Amino acid sequence: MGQTLQEHTDCFYALMRLGFMQRLSNGVELHSRALIPCVFAIRVCLLNWCVLLV
């Protein structure tokens, strides 16, 4: 659980950095630019979580 929380926190901070560095204030634009890198991280997180449930 702690690792999952850390991964989500890291992804959140990465999104905030992207928004500030590229001066994005539109949530849809930020989402579009950040989706690809975060999808991989979320899939890894979900796979790890599912393995823990088995």
mmCIF entry with sequence, helices, sheets and N, C-alpha, C, O atoms, coordinates in Angstrom:
data_MODEL
# 
_entry.id   MODEL 
# 
_entity.id                         1 
_entity.type                       polymer 
_entity.pdbx_number_of_molecules   1 
# 
_entity_poly.entity_id                      1 
_entity_poly.type                           'polypeptide(L)' 
_entity_poly.nstd_linkage                   no 
_entity_poly.nstd_monomer                   no 
_entity_poly.pdbx_seq_one_letter_code       MGQTLQEHTDCFYALMRLGFMQRLSNGVELHSRALIPCVFAIRVCLLNWCVLLV 
_entity_poly.pdbx_seq_one_letter_code_can   MGQTLQEHTDCFYALMRLGFMQRLSNGVELHSRALIPCVFAIRVCLLNWCVLLV 
_entity_poly.pdbx_strand_id                 A 
# 
loop_
_entity_poly_seq.entity_id 
_entity_poly_seq.num 
_entity_poly_seq.mon_id 
_entity_poly_seq.hetero 
1 1  MET n 
1 2  GLY n 
1 3  GLN n 
1 4  THR n 
1 5  LEU n 
1 6  GLN n 
1 7  GLU n 
1 8  HIS n 
1 9  THR n 
1 10 ASP n 
1 11 CYS n 
1 12 PHE n 
1 13 TYR n 
1 14 ALA n 
1 15 LEU n 
1 16 MET n 
1 17 ARG n 
1 18 LEU n 
1 19 GLY n 
1 20 PHE n 
1 21 MET n 
1 22 GLN n 
1 23 ARG n 
1 24 LEU n 
1 25 SER n 
1 26 ASN n 
1 27 GLY n 
1 28 VAL n 
1 29 GLU n 
1 30 LEU n 
1 31 HIS n 
1 32 SER n 
1 33 ARG n 
1 34 ALA n 
1 35 LEU n 
1 36 ILE n 
1 37 PRO n 
1 38 CYS n 
1 39 VAL n 
1 40 PHE n 
1 41 ALA n 
1 42 ILE n 
1 43 ARG n 
1 44 VAL n 
1 45 CYS n 
1 46 LEU n 
1 47 LEU n 
1 48 ASN n 
1 49 TRP n 
1 50 CYS n 
1 51 VAL n 
1 52 LEU n 
1 53 LEU n 
1 54 VAL n 
# 
_struct_asym.id          A 
_struct_asym.entity_id   1 
# 
loop_
_struct_conf.conf_type_id 
_struct_conf.id 
_struct_conf.pdbx_PDB_helix_id 
_struct_conf.beg_label_comp_id 
_struct_conf.beg_label_asym_id 
_struct_conf.beg_label_seq_id 
_struct_conf.pdbx_beg_PDB_ins_code 
_struct_conf.end_label_comp_id 
_struct_conf.end_label_asym_id 
_struct_conf.end_label_seq_id 
_struct_conf.pdbx_end_PDB_ins_code 
_struct_conf.beg_auth_comp_id 
_struct_conf.beg_auth_asym_id 
_struct_conf.beg_auth_seq_id 
_struct_conf.end_auth_comp_id 
_struct_conf.end_auth_asym_id 
_struct_conf.end_auth_seq_id 
_struct_conf.pdbx_PDB_helix_class 
_struct_conf.details 
_struct_conf.pdbx_PDB_helix_length 
HELX_P HELX_P1 AA1 GLY A 2  ? MET A 21 ? GLY A 2  MET A 21 1 ? 20 
HELX_P HELX_P2 AA2 GLY A 27 ? LEU A 53 ? GLY A 27 LEU A 53 1 ? 27 
# 
_struct_conf_type.id          HELX_P 
_struct_conf_type.criteria    ? 
_struct_conf_type.reference   ? 
# 
loop_
_atom_site.group_PDB 
_atom_site.id 
_atom_site.type_symbol 
_atom_site.label_atom_id 
_atom_site.label_alt_id 
_atom_site.label_comp_id 
_atom_site.label_asym_id 
_atom_site.label_entity_id 
_atom_site.label_seq_id 
_atom_site.pdbx_PDB_ins_code 
_atom_site.Cartn_x 
_atom_site.Cartn_y 
_atom_site.Cartn_z 
_atom_site.occupancy 
_atom_site.B_iso_or_equiv 
_atom_site.pdbx_formal_charge 
_atom_site.auth_seq_id 
_atom_site.auth_comp_id 
_atom_site.auth_asym_id 
_atom_site.auth_atom_id 
_atom_site.pdbx_PDB_model_num 
ATOM 1   N N  . MET A 1 1  ? 0.828  -1.194  0.000   1.00 0.00 ? 1  MET A N  1 
ATOM 2   C CA . MET A 1 1  ? 0.000  0.000   0.000   1.00 0.00 ? 1  MET A CA 1 
ATOM 3   C C  . MET A 1 1  ? 0.872  1.257   0.000   1.00 0.00 ? 1  MET A C  1 
ATOM 4   O O  . MET A 1 1  ? 0.563  2.225   -0.696  1.00 0.00 ? 1  MET A O  1 
ATOM 5   N N  . GLY A 1 2  ? 1.943  1.247   0.767   1.00 0.00 ? 2  GLY A N  1 
ATOM 6   C CA . GLY A 1 2  ? 2.829  2.407   0.823   1.00 0.00 ? 2  GLY A CA 1 
ATOM 7   C C  . GLY A 1 2  ? 3.475  2.705   -0.514  1.00 0.00 ? 2  GLY A C  1 
ATOM 8   O O  . GLY A 1 2  ? 3.630  3.868   -0.886  1.00 0.00 ? 2  GLY A O  1 
ATOM 9   N N  . GLN A 1 3  ? 3.853  1.661   -1.240  1.00 0.00 ? 3  GLN A N  1 
ATOM 10  C CA . GLN A 1 3  ? 4.466  1.841   -2.562  1.00 0.00 ? 3  GLN A CA 1 
ATOM 11  C C  . GLN A 1 3  ? 3.443  2.421   -3.540  1.00 0.00 ? 3  GLN A C  1 
ATOM 12  O O  . GLN A 1 3  ? 3.770  3.292   -4.346  1.00 0.00 ? 3  GLN A O  1 
ATOM 13  N N  . THR A 1 4  ? 2.212  1.935   -3.464  1.00 0.00 ? 4  THR A N  1 
ATOM 14  C CA . THR A 1 4  ? 1.154  2.448   -4.343  1.00 0.00 ? 4  THR A CA 1 
ATOM 15  C C  . THR A 1 4  ? 0.920  3.929   -4.081  1.00 0.00 ? 4  THR A C  1 
ATOM 16  O O  . THR A 1 4  ? 0.801  4.719   -5.018  1.00 0.00 ? 4  THR A O  1 
ATOM 17  N N  . LEU A 1 5  ? 0.855  4.299   -2.833  1.00 0.00 ? 5  LEU A N  1 
ATOM 18  C CA . LEU A 1 5  ? 0.652  5.700   -2.478  1.00 0.00 ? 5  LEU A CA 1 
ATOM 19  C C  . LEU A 1 5  ? 1.807  6.559   -2.990  1.00 0.00 ? 5  LEU A C  1 
ATOM 20  O O  . LEU A 1 5  ? 1.589  7.660   -3.496  1.00 0.00 ? 5  LEU A O  1 
ATOM 21  N N  . GLN A 1 6  ? 3.018  6.063   -2.860  1.00 0.00 ? 6  GLN A N  1 
ATOM 22  C CA . GLN A 1 6  ? 4.193  6.795   -3.340  1.00 0.00 ? 6  GLN A CA 1 
ATOM 23  C C  . GLN A 1 6  ? 4.147  6.957   -4.857  1.00 0.00 ? 6  GLN A C  1 
ATOM 24  O O  . GLN A 1 6  ? 4.478  8.024   -5.374  1.00 0.00 ? 6  GLN A O  1 
ATOM 25  N N  . GLU A 1 7  ? 3.743  5.919   -5.571  1.00 0.00 ? 7  GLU A N  1 
ATOM 26  C CA . GLU A 1 7  ? 3.662  5.998   -7.028  1.00 0.00 ? 7  GLU A CA 1 
ATOM 27  C C  . GLU A 1 7  ? 2.614  7.010   -7.475  1.00 0.00 ? 7  GLU A C  1 
ATOM 28  O O  . GLU A 1 7  ? 2.841  7.765   -8.421  1.00 0.00 ? 7  GLU A O  1 
ATOM 29  N N  . HIS A 1 8  ? 1.481  7.029   -6.807  1.00 0.00 ? 8  HIS A N  1 
ATOM 30  C CA . HIS A 1 8  ? 0.442  8.009   -7.135  1.00 0.00 ? 8  HIS A CA 1 
ATOM 31  C C  . HIS A 1 8  ? 0.918  9.428   -6.814  1.00 0.00 ? 8  HIS A C  1 
ATOM 32  O O  . HIS A 1 8  ? 0.655  10.361  -7.573  1.00 0.00 ? 8  HIS A O  1 
ATOM 33  N N  . THR A 1 9  ? 1.608  9.585   -5.705  1.00 0.00 ? 9  THR A N  1 
ATOM 34  C CA . THR A 1 9  ? 2.147  10.896  -5.325  1.00 0.00 ? 9  THR A CA 1 
ATOM 35  C C  . THR A 1 9  ? 3.169  11.360  -6.348  1.00 0.00 ? 9  THR A C  1 
ATOM 36  O O  . THR A 1 9  ? 3.160  12.526  -6.741  1.00 0.00 ? 9  THR A O  1 
ATOM 37  N N  . ASP A 1 10 ? 4.051  10.468  -6.786  1.00 0.00 ? 10 ASP A N  1 
ATOM 38  C CA . ASP A 1 10 ? 5.061  10.817  -7.785  1.00 0.00 ? 10 ASP A CA 1 
ATOM 39  C C  . ASP A 1 10 ? 4.409  11.259  -9.088  1.00 0.00 ? 10 ASP A C  1 
ATOM 40  O O  . ASP A 1 10 ? 4.850  12.222  -9.716  1.00 0.00 ? 10 ASP A O  1 
ATOM 41  N N  . CYS A 1 11 ? 3.361  10.553  -9.490  1.00 0.00 ? 11 CYS A N  1 
ATOM 42  C CA . CYS A 1 11 ? 2.655  10.915  -10.720 1.00 0.00 ? 11 CYS A CA 1 
ATOM 43  C C  . CYS A 1 11 ? 1.986  12.287  -10.566 1.00 0.00 ? 11 CYS A C  1 
ATOM 44  O O  . CYS A 1 11 ? 2.029  13.104  -11.487 1.00 0.00 ? 11 CYS A O  1 
ATOM 45  N N  . PHE A 1 12 ? 1.378  12.537  -9.426  1.00 0.00 ? 12 PHE A N  1 
ATOM 46  C CA . PHE A 1 12 ? 0.744  13.833  -9.176  1.00 0.00 ? 12 PHE A CA 1 
ATOM 47  C C  . PHE A 1 12 ? 1.769  14.966  -9.260  1.00 0.00 ? 12 PHE A C  1 
ATOM 48  O O  . PHE A 1 12 ? 1.517  15.982  -9.906  1.00 0.00 ? 12 PHE A O  1 
ATOM 49  N N  . TYR A 1 13 ? 2.916  14.796  -8.616  1.00 0.00 ? 13 TYR A N  1 
ATOM 50  C CA . TYR A 1 13 ? 3.944  15.831  -8.653  1.00 0.00 ? 13 TYR A CA 1 
ATOM 51  C C  . TYR A 1 13 ? 4.495  16.026  -10.056 1.00 0.00 ? 13 TYR A C  1 
ATOM 52  O O  . TYR A 1 13 ? 4.815  17.149  -10.446 1.00 0.00 ? 13 TYR A O  1 
ATOM 53  N N  . ALA A 1 14 ? 4.609  14.953  -10.810 1.00 0.00 ? 14 ALA A N  1 
ATOM 54  C CA . ALA A 1 14 ? 5.070  15.072  -12.203 1.00 0.00 ? 14 ALA A CA 1 
ATOM 55  C C  . ALA A 1 14 ? 4.069  15.890  -13.020 1.00 0.00 ? 14 ALA A C  1 
ATOM 56  O O  . ALA A 1 14 ? 4.470  16.707  -13.849 1.00 0.00 ? 14 ALA A O  1 
ATOM 57  N N  . LEU A 1 15 ? 2.793  15.680  -12.794 1.00 0.00 ? 15 LEU A N  1 
ATOM 58  C CA . LEU A 1 15 ? 1.767  16.460  -13.497 1.00 0.00 ? 15 LEU A CA 1 
ATOM 59  C C  . LEU A 1 15 ? 1.836  17.934  -13.107 1.00 0.00 ? 15 LEU A C  1 
ATOM 60  O O  . LEU A 1 15 ? 1.703  18.815  -13.956 1.00 0.00 ? 15 LEU A O  1 
ATOM 61  N N  . MET A 1 16 ? 2.042  18.190  -11.836 1.00 0.00 ? 16 MET A N  1 
ATOM 62  C CA . MET A 1 16 ? 2.124  19.585  -11.389 1.00 0.00 ? 16 MET A CA 1 
ATOM 63  C C  . MET A 1 16 ? 3.350  20.278  -11.985 1.00 0.00 ? 16 MET A C  1 
ATOM 64  O O  . MET A 1 16 ? 3.265  21.429  -12.412 1.00 0.00 ? 16 MET A O  1 
ATOM 65  N N  . ARG A 1 17 ? 4.491  19.580  -12.014 1.00 0.00 ? 17 ARG A N  1 
ATOM 66  C CA . ARG A 1 17 ? 5.699  20.152  -12.627 1.00 0.00 ? 17 ARG A CA 1 
ATOM 67  C C  . ARG A 1 17 ? 5.459  20.464  -14.101 1.00 0.00 ? 17 ARG A C  1 
ATOM 68  O O  . ARG A 1 17 ? 5.828  21.534  -14.586 1.00 0.00 ? 17 ARG A O  1 
ATOM 69  N N  . LEU A 1 18 ? 4.839  19.525  -14.805 1.00 0.00 ? 18 LEU A N  1 
ATOM 70  C CA . LEU A 1 18 ? 4.547  19.739  -16.221 1.00 0.00 ? 18 LEU A CA 1 
ATOM 71  C C  . LEU A 1 18 ? 3.672  20.970  -16.408 1.00 0.00 ? 18 LEU A C  1 
ATOM 72  O O  . LEU A 1 18 ? 3.938  21.802  -17.275 1.00 0.00 ? 18 LEU A O  1 
ATOM 73  N N  . GLY A 1 19 ? 2.647  21.081  -15.608 1.00 0.00 ? 19 GLY A N  1 
ATOM 74  C CA . GLY A 1 19 ? 1.747  22.231  -15.703 1.00 0.00 ? 19 GLY A CA 1 
ATOM 75  C C  . GLY A 1 19 ? 2.457  23.546  -15.448 1.00 0.00 ? 19 GLY A C  1 
ATOM 76  O O  . GLY A 1 19 ? 2.259  24.510  -16.186 1.00 0.00 ? 19 GLY A O  1 
ATOM 77  N N  . PHE A 1 20 ? 3.272  23.597  -14.425 1.00 0.00 ? 20 PHE A N  1 
ATOM 78  C CA . PHE A 1 20 ? 3.982  24.836  -14.107 1.00 0.00 ? 20 PHE A CA 1 
ATOM 79  C C  . PHE A 1 20 ? 5.058  25.153  -15.144 1.00 0.00 ? 20 PHE A C  1 
ATOM 80  O O  . PHE A 1 20 ? 5.201  26.305  -15.554 1.00 0.00 ? 20 PHE A O  1 
ATOM 81  N N  . MET A 1 21 ? 5.812  24.143  -15.567 1.00 0.00 ? 21 MET A N  1 
ATOM 82  C CA . MET A 1 21 ? 6.896  24.388  -16.521 1.00 0.00 ? 21 MET A CA 1 
ATOM 83  C C  . MET A 1 21 ? 6.377  24.821  -17.887 1.00 0.00 ? 21 MET A C  1 
ATOM 84  O O  . MET A 1 21 ? 7.006  25.641  -18.555 1.00 0.00 ? 21 MET A O  1 
ATOM 85  N N  . GLN A 1 22 ? 5.241  24.281  -18.305 1.00 0.00 ? 22 GLN A N  1 
ATOM 86  C CA . GLN A 1 22 ? 4.693  24.618  -19.615 1.00 0.00 ? 22 GLN A CA 1 
ATOM 87  C C  . GLN A 1 22 ? 3.571  25.646  -19.521 1.00 0.00 ? 22 GLN A C  1 
ATOM 88  O O  . GLN A 1 22 ? 2.908  25.951  -20.512 1.00 0.00 ? 22 GLN A O  1 
ATOM 89  N N  . ARG A 1 23 ? 3.368  26.174  -18.318 1.00 0.00 ? 23 ARG A N  1 
ATOM 90  C CA . ARG A 1 23 ? 2.349  27.198  -18.065 1.00 0.00 ? 23 ARG A CA 1 
ATOM 91  C C  . ARG A 1 23 ? 0.969  26.767  -18.572 1.00 0.00 ? 23 ARG A C  1 
ATOM 92  O O  . ARG A 1 23 ? 0.276  27.505  -19.272 1.00 0.00 ? 23 ARG A O  1 
ATOM 93  N N  . LEU A 1 24 ? 0.608  25.560  -18.195 1.00 0.00 ? 24 LEU A N  1 
ATOM 94  C CA . LEU A 1 24 ? -0.691 25.023  -18.577 1.00 0.00 ? 24 LEU A CA 1 
ATOM 95  C C  . LEU A 1 24 ? -1.682 25.266  -17.450 1.00 0.00 ? 24 LEU A C  1 
ATOM 96  O O  . LEU A 1 24 ? -1.437 24.882  -16.307 1.00 0.00 ? 24 LEU A O  1 
ATOM 97  N N  . SER A 1 25 ? -2.786 25.896  -17.769 1.00 0.00 ? 25 SER A N  1 
ATOM 98  C CA . SER A 1 25 ? -3.820 26.097  -16.757 1.00 0.00 ? 25 SER A CA 1 
ATOM 99  C C  . SER A 1 25 ? -5.107 25.371  -17.142 1.00 0.00 ? 25 SER A C  1 
ATOM 100 O O  . SER A 1 25 ? -6.045 25.299  -16.348 1.00 0.00 ? 25 SER A O  1 
ATOM 101 N N  . ASN A 1 26 ? -5.147 24.836  -18.355 1.00 0.00 ? 26 ASN A N  1 
ATOM 102 C CA . ASN A 1 26 ? -6.311 24.103  -18.821 1.00 0.00 ? 26 ASN A CA 1 
ATOM 103 C C  . ASN A 1 26 ? -6.131 22.630  -18.461 1.00 0.00 ? 26 ASN A C  1 
ATOM 104 O O  . ASN A 1 26 ? -5.185 21.982  -18.909 1.00 0.00 ? 26 ASN A O  1 
ATOM 105 N N  . GLY A 1 27 ? -7.038 22.116  -17.658 1.00 0.00 ? 27 GLY A N  1 
ATOM 106 C CA . GLY A 1 27 ? -6.930 20.736  -17.211 1.00 0.00 ? 27 GLY A CA 1 
ATOM 107 C C  . GLY A 1 27 ? -6.970 19.718  -18.342 1.00 0.00 ? 27 GLY A C  1 
ATOM 108 O O  . GLY A 1 27 ? -6.305 18.684  -18.275 1.00 0.00 ? 27 GLY A O  1 
ATOM 109 N N  . VAL A 1 28 ? -7.754 20.011  -19.386 1.00 0.00 ? 28 VAL A N  1 
ATOM 110 C CA . VAL A 1 28 ? -7.852 19.101  -20.519 1.00 0.00 ? 28 VAL A CA 1 
ATOM 111 C C  . VAL A 1 28 ? -6.517 19.051  -21.262 1.00 0.00 ? 28 VAL A C  1 
ATOM 112 O O  . VAL A 1 28 ? -6.068 17.975  -21.655 1.00 0.00 ? 28 VAL A O  1 
ATOM 113 N N  . GLU A 1 29 ? -5.890 20.195  -21.454 1.00 0.00 ? 29 GLU A N  1 
ATOM 114 C CA . GLU A 1 29 ? -4.590 20.246  -22.137 1.00 0.00 ? 29 GLU A CA 1 
ATOM 115 C C  . GLU A 1 29 ? -3.521 19.531  -21.314 1.00 0.00 ? 29 GLU A C  1 
ATOM 116 O O  . GLU A 1 29 ? -2.719 18.773  -21.859 1.00 0.00 ? 29 GLU A O  1 
ATOM 117 N N  . LEU A 1 30 ? -3.511 19.767  -20.028 1.00 0.00 ? 30 LEU A N  1 
ATOM 118 C CA . LEU A 1 30 ? -2.562 19.098  -19.142 1.00 0.00 ? 30 LEU A CA 1 
ATOM 119 C C  . LEU A 1 30 ? -2.765 17.586  -19.199 1.00 0.00 ? 30 LEU A C  1 
ATOM 120 O O  . LEU A 1 30 ? -1.805 16.820  -19.283 1.00 0.00 ? 30 LEU A O  1 
ATOM 121 N N  . HIS A 1 31 ? -4.006 17.177  -19.152 1.00 0.00 ? 31 HIS A N  1 
ATOM 122 C CA . HIS A 1 31 ? -4.329 15.748  -19.221 1.00 0.00 ? 31 HIS A CA 1 
ATOM 123 C C  . HIS A 1 31 ? -3.817 15.141  -20.530 1.00 0.00 ? 31 HIS A C  1 
ATOM 124 O O  . HIS A 1 31 ? -3.228 14.060  -20.528 1.00 0.00 ? 31 HIS A O  1 
ATOM 125 N N  . SER A 1 32 ? -4.041 15.834  -21.637 1.00 0.00 ? 32 SER A N  1 
ATOM 126 C CA . SER A 1 32 ? -3.611 15.325  -22.943 1.00 0.00 ? 32 SER A CA 1 
ATOM 127 C C  . SER A 1 32 ? -2.100 15.170  -23.029 1.00 0.00 ? 32 SER A C  1 
ATOM 128 O O  . SER A 1 32 ? -1.609 14.176  -23.565 1.00 0.00 ? 32 SER A O  1 
ATOM 129 N N  . ARG A 1 33 ? -1.369 16.129  -22.515 1.00 0.00 ? 33 ARG A N  1 
ATOM 130 C CA . ARG A 1 33 ? 0.096  16.082  -22.599 1.00 0.00 ? 33 ARG A CA 1 
ATOM 131 C C  . ARG A 1 33 ? 0.716  15.088  -21.628 1.00 0.00 ? 33 ARG A C  1 
ATOM 132 O O  . ARG A 1 33 ? 1.838  14.628  -21.845 1.00 0.00 ? 33 ARG A O  1 
ATOM 133 N N  . ALA A 1 34 ? 0.014  14.759  -20.585 1.00 0.00 ? 34 ALA A N  1 
ATOM 134 C CA . ALA A 1 34 ? 0.588  13.903  -19.547 1.00 0.00 ? 34 ALA A CA 1 
ATOM 135 C C  . ALA A 1 34 ? 0.063  12.475  -19.591 1.00 0.00 ? 34 ALA A C  1 
ATOM 136 O O  . ALA A 1 34 ? 0.575  11.614  -18.875 1.00 0.00 ? 34 ALA A O  1 
ATOM 137 N N  . LEU A 1 35 ? -0.919 12.212  -20.391 1.00 0.00 ? 35 LEU A N  1 
ATOM 138 C CA . LEU A 1 35 ? -1.586 10.917  -20.355 1.00 0.00 ? 35 LEU A CA 1 
ATOM 139 C C  . LEU A 1 35 ? -0.655 9.754   -20.648 1.00 0.00 ? 35 LEU A C  1 
ATOM 140 O O  . LEU A 1 35 ? -0.642 8.782   -19.894 1.00 0.00 ? 35 LEU A O  1 
ATOM 141 N N  . ILE A 1 36 ? 0.111  9.823   -21.702 1.00 0.00 ? 36 ILE A N  1 
ATOM 142 C CA . ILE A 1 36 ? 0.950  8.692   -22.113 1.00 0.00 ? 36 ILE A CA 1 
ATOM 143 C C  . ILE A 1 36 ? 1.938  8.276   -21.014 1.00 0.00 ? 36 ILE A C  1 
ATOM 144 O O  . ILE A 1 36 ? 1.985  7.094   -20.675 1.00 0.00 ? 36 ILE A O  1 
ATOM 145 N N  . PRO A 1 37 ? 2.733  9.199   -20.441 1.00 0.00 ? 37 PRO A N  1 
ATOM 146 C CA . PRO A 1 37 ? 3.680  8.759   -19.404 1.00 0.00 ? 37 PRO A CA 1 
ATOM 147 C C  . PRO A 1 37 ? 2.997  8.180   -18.165 1.00 0.00 ? 37 PRO A C  1 
ATOM 148 O O  . PRO A 1 37 ? 3.509  7.242   -17.554 1.00 0.00 ? 37 PRO A O  1 
ATOM 149 N N  . CYS A 1 38 ? 1.857  8.731   -17.798 1.00 0.00 ? 38 CYS A N  1 
ATOM 150 C CA . CYS A 1 38 ? 1.200  8.272   -16.573 1.00 0.00 ? 38 CYS A CA 1 
ATOM 151 C C  . CYS A 1 38 ? 0.454  6.963   -16.763 1.00 0.00 ? 38 CYS A C  1 
ATOM 152 O O  . CYS A 1 38 ? 0.305  6.200   -15.808 1.00 0.00 ? 38 CYS A O  1 
ATOM 153 N N  . VAL A 1 39 ? -0.014 6.686   -17.961 1.00 0.00 ? 39 VAL A N  1 
ATOM 154 C CA . VAL A 1 39 ? -0.735 5.434   -18.194 1.00 0.00 ? 39 VAL A CA 1 
ATOM 155 C C  . VAL A 1 39 ? 0.167  4.248   -17.865 1.00 0.00 ? 39 VAL A C  1 
ATOM 156 O O  . VAL A 1 39 ? -0.276 3.284   -17.240 1.00 0.00 ? 39 VAL A O  1 
ATOM 157 N N  . PHE A 1 40 ? 1.423  4.315   -18.281 1.00 0.00 ? 40 PHE A N  1 
ATOM 158 C CA . PHE A 1 40 ? 2.352  3.229   -17.988 1.00 0.00 ? 40 PHE A CA 1 
ATOM 159 C C  . PHE A 1 40 ? 2.526  3.066   -16.481 1.00 0.00 ? 40 PHE A C  1 
ATOM 160 O O  . PHE A 1 40 ? 2.473  1.949   -15.966 1.00 0.00 ? 40 PHE A O  1 
ATOM 161 N N  . ALA A 1 41 ? 2.730  4.164   -15.781 1.00 0.00 ? 41 ALA A N  1 
ATOM 162 C CA . ALA A 1 41 ? 2.936  4.103   -14.328 1.00 0.00 ? 41 ALA A CA 1 
ATOM 163 C C  . ALA A 1 41 ? 1.705  3.538   -13.629 1.00 0.00 ? 41 ALA A C  1 
ATOM 164 O O  . ALA A 1 41 ? 1.832  2.747   -12.695 1.00 0.00 ? 41 ALA A O  1 
ATOM 165 N N  . ILE A 1 42 ? 0.528  3.936   -14.069 1.00 0.00 ? 42 ILE A N  1 
ATOM 166 C CA . ILE A 1 42 ? -0.709 3.448   -13.449 1.00 0.00 ? 42 ILE A CA 1 
ATOM 167 C C  . ILE A 1 42 ? -0.893 1.961   -13.734 1.00 0.00 ? 42 ILE A C  1 
ATOM 168 O O  . ILE A 1 42 ? -1.299 1.205   -12.851 1.00 0.00 ? 42 ILE A O  1 
ATOM 169 N N  . ARG A 1 43 ? -0.595 1.537   -14.964 1.00 0.00 ? 43 ARG A N  1 
ATOM 170 C CA . ARG A 1 43 ? -0.728 0.111   -15.283 1.00 0.00 ? 43 ARG A CA 1 
ATOM 171 C C  . ARG A 1 43 ? 0.202  -0.731  -14.430 1.00 0.00 ? 43 ARG A C  1 
ATOM 172 O O  . ARG A 1 43 ? -0.187 -1.791  -13.940 1.00 0.00 ? 43 ARG A O  1 
ATOM 173 N N  . VAL A 1 44 ? 1.430  -0.264  -14.250 1.00 0.00 ? 44 VAL A N  1 
ATOM 174 C CA . VAL A 1 44 ? 2.383  -0.993  -13.407 1.00 0.00 ? 44 VAL A CA 1 
ATOM 175 C C  . VAL A 1 44 ? 1.851  -1.058  -11.987 1.00 0.00 ? 44 VAL A C  1 
ATOM 176 O O  . VAL A 1 44 ? 1.912  -2.102  -11.338 1.00 0.00 ? 44 VAL A O  1 
ATOM 177 N N  . CYS A 1 45 ? 1.334  0.052   -11.511 1.00 0.00 ? 45 CYS A N  1 
ATOM 178 C CA . CYS A 1 45 ? 0.787  0.111   -10.154 1.00 0.00 ? 45 CYS A CA 1 
ATOM 179 C C  . CYS A 1 45 ? -0.389 -0.850  -10.011 1.00 0.00 ? 45 CYS A C  1 
ATOM 180 O O  . CYS A 1 45 ? -0.464 -1.596  -9.035  1.00 0.00 ? 45 CYS A O  1 
ATOM 181 N N  . LEU A 1 46 ? -1.302 -0.837  -10.971 1.00 0.00 ? 46 LEU A N  1 
ATOM 182 C CA . LEU A 1 46 ? -2.467 -1.717  -10.902 1.00 0.00 ? 46 LEU A CA 1 
ATOM 183 C C  . LEU A 1 46 ? -2.061 -3.188  -10.989 1.00 0.00 ? 46 LEU A C  1 
ATOM 184 O O  . LEU A 1 46 ? -2.617 -4.037  -10.291 1.00 0.00 ? 46 LEU A O  1 
ATOM 185 N N  . LEU A 1 47 ? -1.093 -3.477  -11.845 1.00 0.00 ? 47 LEU A N  1 
ATOM 186 C CA . LEU A 1 47 ? -0.614 -4.860  -11.944 1.00 0.00 ? 47 LEU A CA 1 
ATOM 187 C C  . LEU A 1 47 ? -0.008 -5.317  -10.625 1.00 0.00 ? 47 LEU A C  1 
ATOM 188 O O  . LEU A 1 47 ? -0.255 -6.439  -10.183 1.00 0.00 ? 47 LEU A O  1 
ATOM 189 N N  . ASN A 1 48 ? 0.779  -4.460  -9.997  1.00 0.00 ? 48 ASN A N  1 
ATOM 190 C CA . ASN A 1 48 ? 1.381  -4.801  -8.706  1.00 0.00 ? 48 ASN A CA 1 
ATOM 191 C C  . ASN A 1 48 ? 0.297  -5.016  -7.644  1.00 0.00 ? 48 ASN A C  1 
ATOM 192 O O  . ASN A 1 48 ? 0.394  -5.929  -6.824  1.00 0.00 ? 48 ASN A O  1 
ATOM 193 N N  . TRP A 1 49 ? -0.731 -4.170  -7.670  1.00 0.00 ? 49 TRP A N  1 
ATOM 194 C CA . TRP A 1 49 ? -1.815 -4.252  -6.705  1.00 0.00 ? 49 TRP A CA 1 
ATOM 195 C C  . TRP A 1 49 ? -2.588 -5.549  -6.910  1.00 0.00 ? 49 TRP A C  1 
ATOM 196 O O  . TRP A 1 49 ? -2.929 -6.227  -5.941  1.00 0.00 ? 49 TRP A O  1 
ATOM 197 N N  . CYS A 1 50 ? -2.866 -5.899  -8.165  1.00 0.00 ? 50 CYS A N  1 
ATOM 198 C CA . CYS A 1 50 ? -3.600 -7.133  -8.461  1.00 0.00 ? 50 CYS A CA 1 
ATOM 199 C C  . CYS A 1 50 ? -2.818 -8.361  -8.033  1.00 0.00 ? 50 CYS A C  1 
ATOM 200 O O  . CYS A 1 50 ? -3.401 -9.335  -7.558  1.00 0.00 ? 50 CYS A O  1 
ATOM 201 N N  . VAL A 1 51 ? -1.510 -8.322  -8.195  1.00 0.00 ? 51 VAL A N  1 
ATOM 202 C CA . VAL A 1 51 ? -0.677 -9.448  -7.769  1.00 0.00 ? 51 VAL A CA 1 
ATOM 203 C C  . VAL A 1 51 ? -0.767 -9.618  -6.262  1.00 0.00 ? 51 VAL A C  1 
ATOM 204 O O  . VAL A 1 51 ? -0.771 -10.744 -5.763  1.00 0.00 ? 51 VAL A O  1 
ATOM 205 N N  . LEU A 1 52 ? -0.840 -8.510  -5.532  1.00 0.00 ? 52 LEU A N  1 
ATOM 206 C CA . LEU A 1 52 ? -0.942 -8.592  -4.070  1.00 0.00 ? 52 LEU A CA 1 
ATOM 207 C C  . LEU A 1 52 ? -2.253 -9.216  -3.627  1.00 0.00 ? 52 LEU A C  1 
ATOM 208 O O  . LEU A 1 52 ? -2.318 -9.832  -2.563  1.00 0.00 ? 52 LEU A O  1 
ATOM 209 N N  . LEU A 1 53 ? -3.305 -9.063  -4.435  1.00 0.00 ? 53 LEU A N  1 
ATOM 210 C CA . LEU A 1 53 ? -4.609 -9.614  -4.080  1.00 0.00 ? 53 LEU A CA 1 
ATOM 211 C C  . LEU A 1 53 ? -4.694 -11.122 -4.289  1.00 0.00 ? 53 LEU A C  1 
ATOM 212 O O  . LEU A 1 53 ? -5.524 -11.792 -3.673  1.00 0.00 ? 53 LEU A O  1 
ATOM 213 N N  . VAL A 1 54 ? -3.848 -11.648 -5.145  1.00 0.00 ? 54 VAL A N  1 
ATOM 214 C CA . VAL A 1 54 ? -3.928 -13.074 -5.476  1.00 0.00 ? 54 VAL A CA 1 
ATOM 215 C C  . VAL A 1 54 ? -3.355 -13.938 -4.378  1.00 0.00 ? 54 VAL A C  1 
ATOM 216 O O  . VAL A 1 54 ? -3.345 -15.163 -4.498  1.00 0.00 ? 54 VAL A O  1 
# 
